[in-house]
Amino acid sequence: MKNIAALALISSIALVSCKKETAKITKVDPKTGKTVTVEVPADSVAKVAENPAIKDSAGVITQTFKLEKGKTYPLTTYQRDVKTMTDPQGKSITATSESTDEMNFVVNDIKGNVYEMTLNLVAKRNSQSAQGKTVVVDTKLALPKEDDLKMIWNVNKALTGNKLAMKMDTKGNVISITGFDAVYTKVSNAVGTLIKDANQKASVVASLKESFNEKVLKDQFHKNLMIIPKKGVKIGEKWSTSENADPSGAVKVTSNYVMKSLGNGAAEIAVTGGIPKKTEKKAQGPITHSLSSELVQNGTIKFDESTGWITNQNINVKTTQIETISDGKQSQSMKSVSNSSVMVNPSAK
């Protein structure tokens, strides 16, 4: 989930009427879709390393990573879902949920083309709002008073404050992530204060291991950090990926990318796609049951031109589902619409 205004630092500096220096950048004209070169004030173009991580070579943009020893790189993910359910009488109920996972990476050493990093799991926050009531589970806040929230807080609190060791090469390939066993033990001990039954405690830890392990994190980081194809792309070029939207693999989410610009210190990529509208019908006697669903996404992803690290992602996702029951004479429908914001490093603009 690559937009590149190839930064051309002009050898012959153009002068405008006010005698200010200008620089040229390449971008896609949003009206025509054509690649154009425009002049901008030179002082508005961010300084980029002489040999940036994301660069244009003969019109082809490629991505690597050029991280610095001792530096910290953020990767905070945030999602906000607003879901509205409408019953057959037209009455609606709206619920809002938010989740934030805050983490960062510290580069401890660089050996050849491999970064040795510490992955810090900093904080987790979840909230649910519906019918005028809001509940929050935040590891930066105290233990909630509600019994049904204490378990979630304890697990999240045990997950945060941990460090994992990660090795990643300059091409963005995550070689290894280690240190999970200590996290599992910490969570097991935290759960043990609330659950005395050994089988129930084991079930909670087993569930955690399914969703929090080396493979899951490798996949997550690859999706967040490596968007530009390894072969490289040109300004305005399009490419697509797809992934399973359900366990069976029958439904897939397609993400269409366009390299929008490269320049001014940033590489920007536009994202569209989703799941095309699909309707399933089942009949039993005179009763017909139909279910239609559709997902549409659009947004942008930005990377730092010098380091290759993701600076910001903001993708909006709208999911619509309509369930209808009909006897041939009359029908009733339930409608569900979910509007989501899926962000990475949301504070960066």
Secondary structure, 3 states (H helix, E strand, C coil): CCECCCEECCCCCCECCCCCEEEEEEEECCCCCCEEEEEEEHHHCCCCCCCCCEEEECCEEEECCCCCCCCEEECCEEEEEEEEEECCCCCEEEEEEEEEEEEEEEEEEEECCEEEEEEEEEEEEEEEEECCEEEEEECCCCCCCCHHHHHHHHHHHHHCCEEEEEEEECCCCEEEEECHHHHHHHHHHHHHCCCCCHHHHHHHHHHHHHHCCHHHHHHHHHHHHCCCCCCCECCCCEEEEEEECCCCCCCEEEEEEEEEEEECCEEEEEEEEEEEEEEEEEEECCEEEEEEEEEEEEEEEEEECCCCCEEEEEEEEEEEEEEEEECCCCEEEEEEEEEEEEEECCCCC
